[in-house]
Amino acid sequence: MTLEEISSGESKYLELKHEVPEKSKSYMKTVVAFANGSIEKRRKI
């Protein structure tokens, strides 16, 4: 995300957060782990 996009603020499709809600942390760990696993699979091909 560019500084220009951040500066333009929220929109219909974007909601900016100043901090990550506590209950979202475990969800985000799963998302990151999944993304990292996908990268590893692409490297092996």
N, C-alpha and C positions, 0 to 999 in steps of 0.2 A: 504494500500500500504506500502510495506516495504522500509526501507532505501536503500537496495540493488536495488530494482526496480527503485527508484527515481534516484539513482546514475548512473544507466545504461543509462539514458537519454531518448530522444524521439525515437519512433519507428513508424512503419507503423500504429499501432493502438493506440498510445499514444502521446499526445501533451501536454507538460507541460506549465503552465502559471504562471507568477510571480504575477499577480493580475487579479481579475475578471473584465472583461469589464463592463462598467456602464449599458449597455443595457441587460446584462445577469442577473443582480441581481433579477429582477422580475420573470424571468423564473426560476431561482434557488429557489426562495421562493416557487413557485408552486411545484417544484419537491420535496422539503423537506416536504411541507405540505402533499403531496400525500403519501410519504414514511411514515410519522408519522401516517397518517390515516390508512395505511395498517397494521402497527404494532398494532394499537388499535383494529382493526377487528380481528387479530389473537389472541389477548389476551382474547377476549370475547368468543372464541370458546371453 
